[in-house]
Amino acid sequence: MGLNNLFKKTALAASALFLLTGCATIQPMPKFEPKACYEKTEREGKLKAGVAKNKIISEITKHSKIPMAGYGHNFKDKIAEGIHDDVYTRAVILDNGYKKIGIINADIVIATRDLKKAVEEKVKGVNLDSLMIIATHTHSGPGGYVDNSLAEIVCTGHYNPELFNNLVDKISKTVLEADKDLEFSKIGSGSGYPDHDKKFSRSRREKKN
């Protein structure tokens, strides 16, 4: 009984000490005022935005021999036979007069450092302060663009420099077009709920009804 009381008192003392020291050292987060930020941007008219979108693969023929990424199996490529849904690269450029950034989205399984470096070299005339390339991680898109033995075996298929260069060219073209599209803009946001009955996503291993 005595040990229990001692334990309780020690725990209470430690908790109180933590709260006292914590309250003294932890600074409150600054209050974000979206309305004020929006009004400032609108008043000063500094925010510019530009967007663009391009197909990564225009067509597939029997001579294309484009491996599909995400189908690593028995060390063999799964060659694309056609296009069911187009795959795209999309870009948005934001410029507030102080910083200029590019955000790129591509329908590929992974984005690599080599890909980013090659794109940065081709679009250096845009003078971006930062460039981000994001993969949608689709397992039904083009592969063959990663020069890495392990990636070739388990994920992207055998490397083909022509496929790498095509991807670099399409992403770079989209960035350049987005830069030309720059115009004064406003920031907004929204939200919504998906209709679960329509099944926006599914596993391709599942049998179709």
C-alpha positions in Angstrom: 0.0 0.0 0.0 2.9 2.3 0.8 4.6 1.6 -2.5 1.4 2.4 -4.4 1.0 5.7 -2.7 4.6 6.6 -3.4 4.2 5.6 -7.0 1.1 7.8 -7.4 2.7 10.8 -5.8 5.8 10.4 -8.0 3.7 10.1 -11.1 1.7 13.2 -10.1 4.8 15.2 -9.4 6.4 14.2 -12.7 3.2 15.1 -14.6 3.0 18.5 -12.9 6.7 19.1 -13.7 6.2 18.2 -17.3 3.2 20.4 -17.7 4.9 23.4 -16.0 8.1 23.1 -18.0 6.2 22.2 -21.2 4.0 25.2 -21.0 7.0 27.4 -20.4 9.0 26.2 -23.4 6.4 25.2 -26.1 5.4 28.3 -28.1 1.8 28.5 -29.5 1.5 28.0 -33.3 0.8 31.3 -35.1 -2.8 31.8 -36.0 -3.4 31.3 -39.7 -5.8 33.8 -41.2 -6.7 32.7 -44.7 -9.0 35.7 -45.3 -6.2 38.1 -44.5 -3.8 36.2 -46.8 -6.3 36.1 -49.6 -7.1 39.8 -49.3 -3.3 40.7 -49.4 -2.7 38.6 -52.5 -5.8 40.0 -54.2 -4.8 43.6 -53.3 -1.2 43.3 -54.3 -2.0 41.2 -57.4 1.3 39.3 -57.2 0.3 35.7 -57.4 0.6 34.2 -60.9 -0.3 30.7 -61.9 0.1 28.7 -65.1 -1.0 25.2 -66.0 -0.5 22.7 -68.8 -1.1 19.0 -69.6 0.3 16.6 -72.2 0.0 12.9 -73.0 3.1 10.9 -72.2 2.4 8.2 -74.8 0.5 9.3 -77.9 0.1 5.8 -79.5 1.3 2.2 -79.2 2.0 0.0 -82.1 3.3 -3.6 -82.4 6.8 -2.1 -82.8 6.6 0.1 -79.7 7.7 -2.5 -77.2 7.0 -0.3 -74.2 7.1 -2.3 -70.9 4.4 -1.6 -68.4 5.7 -0.4 -65.0 4.6 -2.4 -61.9 4.4 -5.8 -63.5 7.7 -7.3 -62.4 7.3 -11.1 -62.9 9.8 -13.8 -63.7 12.3 -11.3 -64.9 10.2 -10.6 -68.1 8.7 -7.4 -69.3 4.9 -7.1 -69.8 4.7 -5.2 -73.1 1.9 -2.7 -73.5 -0.5 -3.8 -76.3 -2.5 -0.6 -76.6 -3.9 2.4 -74.7 -7.1 1.9 -72.7 -6.8 5.2 -70.8 -4.3 8.0 -71.7 -1.5 8.7 -69.3 -0.5 12.4 -68.8 2.0 14.7 -67.3 0.6 17.9 -65.7 2.3 21.0 -64.5 1.5 24.0 -62.4 3.8 27.0 -62.1 3.3 29.4 -59.2 5.1 32.8 -59.0 4.4 35.3 -56.2 7.1 37.7 -57.3 9.5 36.4 -54.7 9.6 32.6 -55.4 8.8 30.7 -58.5 8.0 27.0 -58.2 6.9 24.2 -60.4 4.8 21.2 -59.4 4.6 18.3 -61.9 2.4 15.3 -61.7 3.0 12.3 -64.0 1.1 9.1 -64.5 4.1 6.9 -63.8 5.0 4.4 -61.1 7.9 6.3 -59.5 9.8 9.5 -60.0 13.6 9.2 -59.9 16.5 11.7 -59.2 17.8 11.1 -62.7 14.4 12.1 -64.1 14.2 15.3 -62.0 17.8 16.3 -62.9 17.2 15.8 -66.6 14.0 17.9 -66.5 15.6 20.6 -64.5 18.4 20.9 -67.1 15.9 21.2 -70.0 13.7 23.9 -68.2 16.5 25.9 -66.6 15.4 28.9 -68.8 12.2 29.1 -66.7 14.3 30.1 -63.7 12.4 28.0 -61.1 13.5 28.3 -57.5 12.1 24.8 -56.9 10.8 21.9 -58.9 8.8 18.9 -57.7 7.9 15.8 -59.7 5.2 13.6 -58.3 4.3 10.2 -59.6 0.7 9.0 -59.4 2.2 5.6 -58.8 0.1 3.9 -61.4 0.9 0.2 -62.1 -0.6 0.5 -65.5 1.6 3.1 -67.0 4.7 3.1 -69.2 8.0 1.8 -67.8 11.5 1.4 -69.2 12.7 4.8 -68.0 14.7 3.8 -64.9 18.3 2.8 -65.4 18.6 0.6 -62.3 18.9 -3.2 -62.4 16.8 -3.9 -59.4 14.1 -1.5 -60.5 14.1 -3.0 -64.0 13.5 -6.5 -62.6 10.8 -5.8 -60.0 9.1 -2.7 -61.2 9.8 -0.7 -64.3 10.9 -3.2 -66.9 14.1 -3.1 -69.0 15.7 0.3 -69.4 15.3 2.0 -72.8 17.0 5.4 -73.1 14.5 6.4 -75.8 11.6 5.9 -73.3 13.5 7.9 -70.6 14.2 10.8 -73.1 10.5 10.7 -74.2 9.4 11.1 -70.6 11.9 13.9 -70.0 10.8 15.7 -73.2 7.0 15.4 -72.3 7.5 16.7 -68.7 9.8 19.5 -69.8 7.3 20.5 -72.6 4.5 20.7 -70.0 6.6 22.8 -67.7 7.5 25.3 -70.5 3.8 25.5 -71.6 2.7 26.1 -68.0 5.2 28.9 -67.7 3.9 30.6 -70.8 0.4 30.3 -69.4 1.2 32.4 -66.3 -1.4 35.0 -65.3 -2.6 36.7 -62.2 -4.6 34.2 -60.1 -6.4 33.6 -56.8 -6.1 30.7 -54.4 -9.1 28.7 -53.4 -10.0 25.4 -52.0 -12.9 23.0 -51.8 -14.0 19.6 -50.6 -16.4 16.8 -51.5 -17.3 13.2 -51.0 -16.9 10.3 -53.4 -19.9 8.1 -54.4 -18.8 4.8 -53.0 -21.2 2.9 -55.2 -19.2 3.9 -58.3 -15.9 2.5 -56.9 -13.4 5.1 -57.9 -10.6 2.6 -57.3 -10.1 -1.1 -57.2 -7.5 -3.8 -57.1 -6.9 -5.3 -60.6 -6.5 -8.7 -58.9 -10.2 -8.6 -58.1 -12.5 -10.3 -60.5 -14.9 -8.0 -62.3 -18.6 -8.5 -61.7 
